Amino acid sequence: MLLFARRGSGMALKVRINLFPAKLICQFCAVIVPYGPNCSLAMHEAEKQMKLSEEALRIHRDALVLDGHNDLADKIRDRGYSTLEGFSLEDPPCGFQTDIPRLRRGGLKAQVWVAFVPPEFMWSGEAGRVCFEQIDLIHRLVEKHRDHLELALTAGDVERIAGEGKIASLIGVEGGHAIEDSPGRLTEFYNLGARYMTLTHNDTTTWADSSYDEARNGGLTGFGREVVQEMNRLGMLVDVSHASDQTVWDAVYASRVPVIASHSSSRALCGVRRNLSDELIEAVADTGGIVMVNFYPVFLAPEGVEVENAYFEKSMELKRKQLSPEAFRKAMQVFERDRPPLPHCSVKDVADHLERIIRVAGIDHAGLGSDFDGIPFGPDQVPDVSGFPHITQALLDRGYEEEAIRKVLGGNFLRVLRDAETFRKK
């Protein structure tokens, strides 16, 4: 039985439905292509003309809006600004999807900045070093913009900082290979502020299978389950985005606190490997956790399956050749010139995926994980961090009550973070 709130109902409605049977791709260049059947021109024009109502603006302004996944730190490193010399979030170079003026327009009260560790550093034995450097970059970024940003370590910190008019800045680690098979690294990352870790990225590790690689471990190994339990003990959330289906199942069975998918969408609506099936969404929800919708059109529009399949086949072919990281990247750059065109879509598709998660798992188990600055472009109306109010409008237009909208915008993530803190204290 699933709970979600609709406006005008005066109460939460209980709905029973029948479930269906049981980052390199995000670095593609943006190409303008026609809208697919899921984004008809008529629907596109209607969504394009979406007006932000006074009610939606008020709800959004009053809500604690939290984005669970932003790859700004990796883009800063990739663009050569690791020292932050010559870089300012108040006026960043062209090509970024995140800056302070747009964060303010988007009404963001809290942001998870991700310390992303590209898989090639696992091959070269440098994953731990890169993760420490990325966490350090985030600390320096927050300090440099301390008039607008402040590091948050707890749910209480998030509420206090947002109440003071700043953007609460949390840290997540993307890629379990960053621990280099040492549980002690988890403690180091936690002490530096990391409050979740994504178990895998696009490559299978020695202890967890990825959705974009060969399944060599049958999901989580025994050591992988120990990693999950150590994260529970520390109060670090377990993030199953990028993980294989079996890894997700093993993680939800091993975890004693809520599990999250920080930037994954619904496979029922877009059948890519990176998305979660209805059964997996329900399993995450059964832990008390949440699924946070990714804004990348390849993971929202049905046409994304063709793009992902082409990427997966090529990447697996190259991995079997055991190329150096440099040769692998060059080969993938050649592939990108000939890959299928990337689909486009709109805020309607973001709302569709949120609503699917809500119908499968309930209003307490949906959230937002944009993946901005880790994706080439976002949906229409939400092209960057300024577009979040359109999501509030889309949910309001579908009849959701203010309390329900507040949960999706950030309340659910705050609850899950507080649950992890409570378990740590025990």
The 8 nearest C-alpha neighbors of each residue, nearest first, counted from 0:
[[1, 15, 14, 13, 2, 16, 360, 361],
 [2, 0, 361, 14, 13, 360, 15, 358],
 [1, 3, 361, 13, 12, 362, 11, 14],
 [2, 4, 362, 361, 11, 12, 357, 5],
 [5, 3, 11, 399, 403, 12, 400, 6],
 [6, 4, 399, 398, 400, 8, 7, 3],
 [7, 5, 400, 398, 399, 8, 4, 9],
 [6, 8, 9, 5, 400, 398, 10, 399],
 [7, 9, 10, 6, 5, 11, 4, 12],
 [8, 10, 7, 11, 6, 5, 4, 12],
 [11, 9, 8, 12, 4, 5, 7, 6],
 [10, 12, 4, 3, 2, 13, 5, 9],
 [13, 11, 2, 3, 4, 14, 10, 5],
 [12, 14, 2, 1, 0, 11, 15, 3],
 [15, 13, 1, 0, 12, 2, 16, 358],
 [16, 14, 0, 1, 13, 17, 358, 359],
 [15, 17, 18, 14, 359, 358, 0, 1],
 [16, 18, 19, 15, 359, 20, 277, 0],
 [19, 17, 16, 277, 20, 278, 359, 21],
 [18, 20, 21, 17, 277, 278, 267, 276],
 [21, 19, 18, 278, 277, 17, 276, 267],
 [20, 19, 278, 276, 277, 18, 279, 244],
 [23, 25, 24, 201, 26, 200, 373, 117],
 [22, 24, 26, 25, 201, 27, 117, 310],
 [23, 25, 22, 26, 27, 310, 307, 374],
 [26, 24, 374, 22, 23, 27, 373, 375],
 [25, 27, 23, 24, 374, 375, 28, 22],
 [28, 26, 25, 24, 375, 29, 335, 23],
 [27, 29, 375, 26, 30, 335, 376, 25],
 [30, 28, 375, 376, 27, 31, 341, 340],
 [31, 29, 32, 341, 28, 340, 342, 27],
 [30, 32, 29, 33, 341, 343, 340, 342],
 [33, 31, 30, 34, 340, 342, 341, 343],
 [34, 32, 35, 31, 343, 342, 40, 340],
 [33, 35, 38, 343, 39, 32, 36, 342],
 [34, 36, 38, 37, 33, 39, 342, 302],
 [35, 37, 38, 39, 34, 40, 301, 302],
 [36, 38, 35, 39, 300, 301, 34, 344],
 [39, 37, 36, 35, 34, 344, 43, 42],
 [40, 38, 42, 41, 36, 37, 43, 34],
 [39, 41, 43, 42, 44, 38, 34, 45],
 [40, 42, 44, 43, 39, 45, 38, 46],
 [43, 41, 45, 39, 44, 40, 46, 38],
 [44, 42, 40, 46, 41, 45, 47, 39],
 [43, 45, 47, 41, 42, 46, 40, 48],
 [46, 44, 42, 48, 47, 43, 41, 49],
 [45, 47, 49, 43, 48, 44, 42, 347],
 [46, 48, 44, 45, 49, 43, 380, 379],
 [47, 49, 45, 46, 50, 44, 43, 380],
 [50, 48, 46, 47, 45, 51, 389, 392],
 [51, 49, 52, 48, 392, 389, 47, 46],
 [50, 52, 392, 55, 49, 56, 53, 389],
 [53, 51, 55, 54, 50, 56, 392, 57],
 [52, 54, 56, 55, 57, 51, 58, 50],
 [55, 53, 57, 52, 56, 58, 51, 392],
 [56, 54, 58, 52, 392, 57, 53, 391],
 [57, 55, 53, 59, 54, 58, 60, 52],
 [56, 58, 60, 54, 59, 55, 53, 61],
 [59, 57, 55, 61, 60, 56, 62, 54],
 [58, 60, 56, 62, 57, 61, 55, 388],
 [59, 61, 57, 58, 62, 56, 106, 63],
 [60, 62, 58, 59, 57, 63, 56, 405],
 [63, 61, 59, 405, 60, 64, 58, 408],
 [62, 64, 409, 108, 65, 410, 408, 61],
 [65, 63, 408, 409, 107, 108, 62, 109],
 [64, 66, 109, 409, 110, 107, 108, 408],
 [67, 65, 110, 368, 367, 68, 111, 369],
 [66, 68, 368, 111, 261, 367, 65, 110],
 [67, 69, 368, 370, 111, 66, 369, 261],
 [68, 70, 370, 371, 112, 71, 113, 111],
 [71, 69, 373, 372, 113, 72, 73, 371],
 [70, 72, 74, 372, 73, 69, 75, 112],
 [73, 71, 75, 74, 70, 76, 137, 114],
 [74, 72, 76, 75, 71, 70, 77, 115],
 [73, 75, 77, 71, 76, 72, 78, 372],
 [74, 76, 72, 80, 78, 73, 77, 81],
 [77, 75, 81, 73, 79, 74, 78, 80],
 [76, 78, 74, 79, 75, 73, 80, 81],
 [79, 77, 75, 76, 80, 74, 81, 73],
 [78, 80, 76, 77, 81, 75, 82, 74],
 [79, 81, 83, 75, 82, 76, 78, 84],
 [82, 80, 76, 83, 79, 75, 136, 84],
 [81, 83, 84, 80, 136, 79, 76, 86],
 [84, 82, 80, 86, 81, 85, 140, 87],
 [85, 83, 82, 86, 80, 81, 87, 79],
 [84, 86, 83, 87, 80, 82, 91, 92],
 [87, 85, 83, 84, 91, 80, 88, 92],
 [88, 86, 91, 89, 90, 85, 83, 144],
 [89, 87, 98, 91, 90, 99, 86, 144],
 [88, 90, 99, 87, 98, 91, 100, 144],
 [89, 91, 88, 87, 92, 98, 86, 99],
 [92, 90, 88, 87, 86, 89, 93, 98],
 [93, 91, 94, 90, 95, 86, 87, 88],
 [94, 92, 95, 91, 96, 90, 97, 98],
 [93, 95, 92, 96, 91, 372, 97, 375],
 [94, 96, 97, 93, 372, 92, 91, 98],
 [97, 95, 383, 372, 371, 384, 94, 98],
 [98, 96, 95, 384, 383, 101, 102, 99],
 [97, 99, 88, 101, 100, 89, 102, 91],
 [98, 100, 102, 89, 101, 88, 103, 97],
 [101, 99, 103, 102, 98, 104, 89, 385],
 [102, 100, 385, 104, 103, 99, 98, 384],
 [103, 101, 99, 105, 104, 100, 384, 107],
 [102, 104, 106, 100, 101, 105, 99, 107],
 [105, 103, 101, 385, 106, 102, 100, 386],
 [104, 106, 385, 102, 387, 103, 386, 107],
 [105, 107, 103, 104, 108, 102, 60, 64],
 [108, 106, 64, 105, 109, 102, 65, 103],
 [107, 109, 166, 64, 161, 63, 65, 167],
 [110, 108, 167, 65, 166, 107, 168, 64],
 [111, 109, 66, 168, 65, 112, 169, 167],
 [110, 112, 169, 67, 170, 68, 168, 113],
 [113, 111, 170, 69, 169, 110, 171, 68],
 [114, 112, 171, 70, 115, 172, 170, 69],
 [113, 115, 172, 133, 134, 173, 171, 130],
 [114, 116, 173, 113, 172, 73, 117, 174],
 [115, 117, 130, 174, 173, 126, 118, 129],
 [116, 118, 119, 120, 115, 121, 174, 22],
 [119, 117, 121, 120, 202, 116, 200, 201],
 [120, 118, 122, 121, 324, 117, 123, 126],
 [119, 121, 126, 123, 125, 122, 118, 124],
 [122, 120, 126, 124, 118, 119, 123, 176],
 [121, 123, 119, 120, 124, 118, 324, 125],
 [122, 124, 120, 121, 125, 119, 126, 324],
 [125, 123, 121, 122, 126, 120, 127, 179],
 [126, 124, 120, 128, 123, 127, 121, 129],
 [125, 127, 177, 120, 121, 129, 128, 124],
 [128, 126, 177, 130, 129, 125, 178, 131],
 [127, 129, 131, 130, 125, 126, 132, 177],
 [128, 130, 132, 126, 127, 131, 133, 125],
 [131, 129, 133, 127, 132, 128, 116, 114],
 [130, 132, 134, 128, 133, 129, 135, 127],
 [131, 133, 135, 129, 130, 134, 136, 128],
 [134, 132, 136, 114, 130, 135, 131, 129],
 [135, 133, 137, 131, 136, 132, 114, 130],
 [134, 136, 132, 138, 133, 137, 131, 139],
 [137, 135, 133, 139, 134, 138, 140, 132],
 [138, 136, 140, 134, 135, 139, 141, 133],
 [139, 137, 135, 141, 136, 140, 142, 134],
 [138, 140, 142, 136, 137, 141, 143, 135],
 [139, 141, 137, 143, 138, 142, 136, 144],
 [142, 140, 144, 138, 139, 148, 143, 145],
 [141, 143, 145, 139, 144, 140, 138, 149],
 [144, 142, 140, 141, 145, 139, 87, 146],
 [143, 145, 141, 142, 146, 147, 148, 140],
 [146, 144, 142, 148, 147, 143, 141, 149],
 [145, 147, 144, 148, 165, 149, 143, 142],
 [146, 148, 165, 145, 144, 166, 149, 99],
 [149, 147, 166, 145, 141, 165, 144, 167],
 [148, 150, 167, 168, 145, 141, 151, 166],
 [149, 151, 168, 167, 169, 152, 141, 148],
 [152, 150, 156, 169, 168, 167, 157, 153],
 [151, 153, 192, 156, 169, 150, 154, 194],
 [154, 152, 156, 155, 151, 157, 417, 416],
 [153, 155, 157, 156, 417, 413, 416, 158],
 [154, 156, 153, 158, 157, 159, 417, 152],
 [155, 157, 153, 159, 151, 154, 158, 160],
 [158, 156, 154, 167, 160, 155, 159, 151],
 [157, 159, 155, 161, 156, 160, 162, 154],
 [160, 158, 162, 156, 161, 157, 155, 163],
 [161, 159, 163, 162, 157, 167, 165, 158],
 [162, 160, 164, 158, 165, 163, 108, 159],
 [161, 163, 159, 160, 164, 158, 165, 157],
 [164, 162, 160, 161, 165, 159, 158, 166],
 [163, 165, 161, 162, 160, 166, 147, 108],
 [166, 164, 147, 161, 148, 160, 163, 167],
 [165, 167, 108, 148, 109, 161, 147, 168],
 [166, 168, 109, 157, 149, 160, 151, 161],
 [169, 167, 150, 110, 151, 149, 109, 111],
 [168, 170, 111, 151, 112, 150, 110, 167],
 [171, 169, 193, 112, 111, 113, 192, 194],
 [170, 172, 113, 195, 193, 194, 196, 114],
 [173, 171, 196, 114, 113, 115, 195, 197],
 [174, 172, 115, 197, 196, 114, 116, 113],
 [173, 175, 199, 200, 197, 176, 198, 177],
 [174, 176, 198, 199, 177, 178, 197, 196],
 [175, 177, 174, 179, 178, 121, 204, 126],
 [176, 178, 127, 126, 175, 179, 174, 130],
 [179, 177, 184, 176, 181, 180, 175, 127],
 [180, 178, 177, 176, 181, 127, 126, 184],
 [181, 179, 178, 182, 176, 205, 206, 177],
 [180, 182, 183, 178, 179, 184, 185, 226],
 [183, 181, 184, 185, 226, 180, 178, 229],
 [184, 182, 181, 185, 186, 187, 178, 188],
 [183, 185, 187, 178, 182, 186, 181, 188],
 [184, 186, 188, 183, 187, 182, 189, 178],
 [185, 187, 189, 184, 183, 188, 190, 233],
 [188, 186, 184, 190, 185, 189, 191, 183],
 [189, 187, 191, 185, 190, 193, 186, 184],
 [190, 188, 193, 186, 192, 191, 187, 185],
 [189, 191, 187, 192, 188, 186, 193, 185],
 [192, 190, 188, 189, 193, 187, 134, 135],
 [191, 193, 189, 190, 170, 152, 194, 188],
 [194, 192, 170, 189, 171, 188, 195, 191],
 [193, 195, 235, 171, 170, 236, 192, 189],
 [196, 194, 236, 171, 235, 193, 237, 172],
 [195, 197, 172, 238, 173, 171, 237, 198],
 [196, 198, 238, 173, 174, 199, 239, 175],
 [197, 199, 175, 174, 239, 196, 238, 242],
 [200, 198, 174, 175, 197, 242, 209, 241],
 [199, 201, 174, 241, 202, 209, 173, 22],
 [202, 200, 211, 209, 22, 241, 212, 199],
 [203, 201, 212, 209, 200, 118, 204, 211],
 [202, 204, 208, 209, 212, 207, 199, 213],
 [205, 203, 207, 206, 176, 202, 208, 199],
 [204, 206, 207, 203, 216, 180, 208, 220],
 [205, 207, 223, 220, 204, 219, 222, 216],
 [208, 206, 219, 204, 218, 203, 223, 205],
 [209, 207, 203, 214, 218, 243, 246, 216],
 [208, 210, 242, 203, 243, 211, 212, 202],
 [209, 211, 243, 242, 241, 212, 272, 273],
 [212, 210, 201, 209, 311, 202, 213, 272],
 [213, 211, 209, 202, 203, 210, 214, 201],
 [212, 214, 215, 203, 208, 211, 209, 210],
 [215, 213, 208, 216, 217, 212, 218, 209],
 [214, 216, 213, 217, 208, 203, 218, 205],
 [217, 215, 218, 214, 220, 208, 219, 207],
 [216, 218, 214, 215, 219, 245, 208, 220],
 [219, 217, 246, 245, 208, 216, 207, 249],
 [220, 218, 207, 223, 246, 206, 249, 224],
 [219, 221, 223, 206, 222, 216, 224, 218],
 [222, 220, 224, 223, 225, 219, 206, 226],
 [221, 223, 225, 220, 224, 226, 206, 219],
 [224, 222, 220, 219, 206, 226, 225, 221],
 [223, 225, 227, 221, 226, 222, 253, 219],
 [224, 226, 222, 228, 223, 227, 229, 221],
 [227, 225, 223, 229, 224, 228, 230, 222],
 [228, 226, 224, 230, 225, 229, 254, 231],
 [227, 229, 231, 225, 230, 226, 254, 232],
 [230, 228, 232, 226, 231, 227, 225, 233],
 [229, 231, 235, 227, 233, 228, 232, 234],
 [232, 230, 228, 234, 229, 233, 235, 227],
 [233, 231, 229, 423, 230, 234, 228, 422],
 [232, 234, 230, 231, 235, 423, 229, 186],
 [233, 235, 419, 423, 420, 231, 232, 230],
 [236, 234, 194, 230, 195, 233, 231, 237],
 [235, 237, 195, 194, 238, 234, 258, 196],
 [236, 238, 258, 196, 195, 259, 239, 197],
 [237, 239, 197, 259, 260, 196, 240, 198],
 [240, 238, 260, 242, 247, 197, 198, 241],
 [239, 241, 260, 242, 263, 238, 262, 261],
 [242, 240, 200, 210, 273, 199, 209, 239],
 [243, 241, 209, 210, 239, 240, 199, 246],
 [244, 242, 210, 209, 246, 245, 208, 247],
 [243, 245, 247, 246, 248, 242, 210, 218],
 [246, 244, 218, 248, 247, 243, 249, 217],
 [245, 247, 218, 249, 243, 219, 244, 248],
 [248, 246, 250, 244, 245, 249, 239, 242],
 [249, 247, 245, 251, 246, 250, 252, 244],
 [248, 250, 246, 252, 247, 251, 219, 253],
 [251, 249, 253, 247, 252, 248, 254, 246],
 [250, 252, 254, 248, 253, 249, 247, 283],
 [251, 253, 249, 250, 254, 248, 255, 286],
 [254, 252, 250, 251, 224, 249, 255, 227],
 [253, 255, 251, 256, 252, 250, 227, 228],
 [254, 256, 253, 231, 257, 228, 286, 252],
 [255, 257, 254, 419, 231, 258, 286, 418],
 [258, 256, 288, 287, 286, 415, 259, 255],
 [259, 257, 288, 237, 283, 238, 286, 236],
 [260, 258, 238, 289, 288, 261, 290, 237],
 [259, 261, 290, 240, 239, 238, 262, 263],
 [260, 262, 291, 368, 259, 67, 240, 238],
 [263, 261, 368, 293, 291, 292, 260, 240],
 [264, 262, 293, 292, 274, 240, 260, 291],
 [263, 265, 292, 274, 293, 352, 275, 298],
 [266, 264, 274, 275, 267, 268, 352, 276],
 [267, 265, 270, 274, 269, 276, 275, 268],
 [266, 268, 265, 269, 270, 276, 277, 275],
 [269, 267, 266, 265, 270, 301, 352, 299],
 [270, 268, 301, 266, 299, 300, 267, 271],
 [269, 271, 266, 304, 267, 268, 272, 301],
 [272, 270, 304, 273, 274, 269, 266, 307],
 [271, 273, 274, 210, 270, 211, 266, 275],
 [274, 272, 271, 241, 210, 263, 275, 240],
 [273, 275, 266, 264, 263, 265, 272, 271],
 [276, 274, 266, 265, 279, 280, 264, 277],
 [275, 277, 266, 279, 278, 280, 267, 265],
 [278, 276, 280, 279, 281, 18, 359, 275],
 [277, 279, 281, 276, 280, 282, 21, 18],
 [278, 280, 282, 276, 281, 277, 275, 283],
 [281, 279, 277, 283, 282, 278, 275, 276],
 [280, 282, 284, 278, 360, 279, 283, 285],
 [283, 281, 279, 285, 284, 280, 278, 251],
 [284, 282, 280, 288, 285, 281, 286, 258],
 [283, 285, 288, 281, 287, 286, 282, 364],
 [284, 286, 282, 287, 283, 281, 288, 257],
 [287, 285, 257, 284, 288, 283, 258, 256],
 [288, 286, 257, 284, 285, 283, 289, 258],
 [289, 287, 257, 258, 284, 259, 286, 283],
 [288, 290, 364, 259, 365, 284, 291, 260],
 [291, 289, 260, 365, 259, 366, 364, 292],
 [292, 290, 366, 367, 368, 261, 262, 365],
 [291, 293, 264, 367, 263, 368, 262, 366],
 [292, 294, 262, 369, 263, 368, 264, 295],
 [295, 293, 369, 377, 296, 292, 370, 378],
 [294, 296, 297, 298, 377, 293, 374, 299],
 [297, 295, 299, 298, 300, 343, 342, 344],
 [296, 298, 303, 295, 299, 300, 342, 341],
 [299, 297, 296, 295, 303, 269, 300, 264],
 [298, 300, 296, 297, 269, 348, 295, 301],
 [299, 301, 302, 303, 296, 269, 297, 298],
 [302, 300, 269, 303, 304, 268, 270, 299],
 [303, 301, 304, 300, 305, 342, 35, 297],
 [302, 304, 297, 306, 301, 305, 300, 298],
 [303, 305, 307, 271, 302, 306, 308, 270],
 [306, 304, 308, 303, 307, 302, 309, 339],
 [307, 305, 303, 309, 304, 339, 308, 310],
 [306, 308, 310, 304, 309, 305, 311, 303],
 [309, 307, 311, 305, 310, 306, 304, 312],
 [308, 310, 306, 312, 307, 311, 313, 305],
 [311, 309, 307, 313, 308, 312, 314, 306],
 [310, 312, 308, 314, 313, 309, 307, 315],
 [313, 311, 315, 309, 310, 314, 308, 316],
 [312, 314, 316, 310, 315, 311, 309, 317],
 [313, 315, 317, 311, 316, 312, 310, 318],
 [314, 316, 318, 312, 317, 313, 311, 319],
 [317, 315, 313, 314, 319, 318, 312, 320],
 [316, 318, 314, 320, 319, 315, 313, 327],
 [317, 319, 315, 321, 320, 316, 314, 322],
 [320, 318, 321, 317, 316, 315, 322, 314],
 [319, 321, 317, 318, 322, 316, 315, 327],
 [322, 320, 318, 319, 323, 317, 327, 324],
 [323, 321, 320, 327, 326, 324, 318, 317],
 [322, 324, 326, 325, 327, 321, 122, 119],
 [325, 323, 327, 119, 326, 328, 322, 122],
 [324, 326, 328, 323, 327, 329, 322, 119],
 [327, 325, 329, 323, 328, 324, 322, 330],
 [328, 326, 324, 330, 325, 329, 322, 323],
 [329, 327, 331, 325, 330, 326, 332, 324],
 [330, 328, 332, 326, 331, 327, 325, 333],
 [331, 329, 333, 327, 332, 328, 326, 334],
 [330, 332, 334, 328, 333, 329, 335, 327],
 [333, 331, 329, 335, 334, 330, 328, 336],
 [332, 334, 330, 331, 335, 336, 329, 337],
 [335, 333, 331, 332, 336, 337, 338, 330],
 [336, 334, 338, 332, 337, 333, 331, 27],
 [335, 337, 334, 333, 338, 332, 28, 339],
 [338, 336, 335, 334, 339, 333, 340, 332],
 [337, 339, 335, 336, 334, 340, 309, 306],
 [340, 338, 306, 341, 337, 305, 309, 335],
 [341, 339, 342, 338, 32, 30, 306, 31],
 [340, 342, 30, 339, 297, 343, 306, 32],
 [343, 341, 296, 302, 297, 303, 340, 300],
 [342, 344, 296, 34, 378, 341, 32, 345],
 [343, 345, 378, 38, 296, 379, 348, 300],
 [346, 344, 379, 378, 347, 348, 380, 43],
 [345, 347, 349, 348, 380, 378, 379, 350],
 [348, 346, 350, 345, 349, 351, 393, 46],
 [347, 349, 351, 350, 346, 345, 299, 352],
 [348, 350, 346, 352, 351, 347, 353, 294],
 [349, 351, 353, 347, 348, 352, 354, 346],
 [352, 350, 348, 354, 349, 353, 347, 355],
 [353, 351, 355, 349, 354, 350, 265, 264],
 [354, 352, 350, 356, 355, 351, 357, 349],
 [353, 355, 357, 351, 352, 356, 350, 358],
 [356, 354, 352, 358, 357, 353, 359, 351],
 [355, 357, 359, 353, 354, 358, 360, 365],
 [356, 358, 361, 354, 362, 360, 355, 359],
 [359, 357, 355, 356, 361, 360, 354, 1],
 [358, 360, 356, 357, 355, 361, 281, 277],
 [359, 361, 281, 357, 356, 358, 1, 284],
 [362, 360, 357, 2, 1, 3, 363, 358],
 [361, 363, 3, 357, 364, 2, 365, 403],
 [364, 362, 361, 411, 365, 406, 289, 407],
 [363, 365, 289, 362, 284, 361, 288, 290],
 [366, 364, 290, 289, 407, 291, 363, 362],
 [365, 367, 291, 407, 290, 408, 292, 289],
 [366, 368, 291, 292, 66, 369, 67, 408],
 [369, 367, 67, 262, 68, 291, 293, 66],
 [368, 370, 293, 294, 371, 68, 367, 66],
 [371, 369, 69, 68, 373, 368, 293, 374],
 [372, 370, 69, 373, 369, 374, 70, 96],
 [371, 373, 70, 71, 374, 96, 95, 74],
 [372, 374, 70, 371, 370, 25, 26, 375],
 [375, 373, 25, 372, 376, 371, 26, 295],
 [376, 374, 29, 28, 26, 27, 25, 373],
 [377, 375, 374, 382, 29, 295, 378, 383],
 [376, 378, 382, 295, 294, 381, 296, 383],
 [379, 377, 345, 344, 381, 382, 346, 296],
 [378, 380, 345, 381, 382, 346, 344, 377],
 [379, 381, 386, 346, 382, 378, 345, 389],
 [382, 380, 386, 378, 379, 383, 377, 346],
 [383, 381, 377, 378, 379, 380, 376, 386],
 [382, 384, 96, 385, 381, 386, 377, 97],
 [383, 385, 386, 102, 105, 97, 101, 96],
 [105, 384, 386, 101, 104, 383, 102, 387],
 [385, 387, 381, 384, 105, 388, 380, 389],
 [386, 388, 105, 389, 390, 385, 381, 384],
 [389, 387, 391, 390, 386, 105, 59, 392],
 [388, 390, 392, 387, 391, 386, 393, 380],
 [391, 389, 393, 392, 388, 387, 394, 346],
 [392, 390, 388, 394, 389, 393, 55, 395],
 [391, 393, 389, 395, 55, 390, 394, 396],
 [392, 394, 390, 396, 395, 391, 389, 397],
 [395, 393, 397, 391, 396, 392, 399, 390],
 [394, 396, 392, 398, 399, 397, 393, 391],
 [397, 395, 393, 394, 398, 392, 399, 391],
 [398, 396, 394, 395, 399, 393, 5, 6],
 [397, 399, 6, 395, 5, 396, 400, 394],
 [400, 398, 5, 6, 395, 394, 397, 4],
 [399, 401, 6, 403, 5, 402, 4, 404],
 [400, 402, 404, 403, 405, 399, 58, 395],
 [403, 401, 405, 400, 404, 406, 4, 399],
 [404, 402, 406, 400, 401, 405, 4, 399],
 [403, 405, 401, 407, 406, 402, 408, 400],
 [406, 404, 408, 402, 403, 407, 62, 410],
 [405, 407, 410, 411, 403, 404, 408, 409],
 [406, 408, 366, 404, 365, 405, 409, 411],
 [409, 407, 64, 405, 406, 65, 404, 366],
 [410, 408, 65, 64, 412, 411, 407, 63],
 [409, 411, 406, 413, 412, 405, 414, 408],
 [410, 412, 406, 414, 413, 409, 363, 407],
 [413, 411, 415, 414, 409, 410, 416, 366],
 [412, 414, 416, 410, 411, 415, 154, 417],
 [415, 413, 417, 411, 412, 416, 418, 410],
 [416, 414, 418, 412, 417, 413, 257, 411],
 [417, 415, 413, 419, 418, 414, 412, 154],
 [416, 418, 420, 414, 415, 419, 154, 413],
 [419, 417, 415, 421, 416, 420, 414, 422],
 [420, 418, 234, 416, 422, 417, 421, 256],
 [421, 419, 417, 423, 234, 418, 422, 416],
 [422, 420, 418, 424, 423, 419, 417, 425],
 [421, 423, 425, 419, 424, 420, 418, 234],
 [424, 422, 234, 420, 232, 425, 421, 233],
 [425, 423, 421, 422, 420, 234, 232, 419],
 [424, 422, 423, 421, 232, 420, 419, 234]]
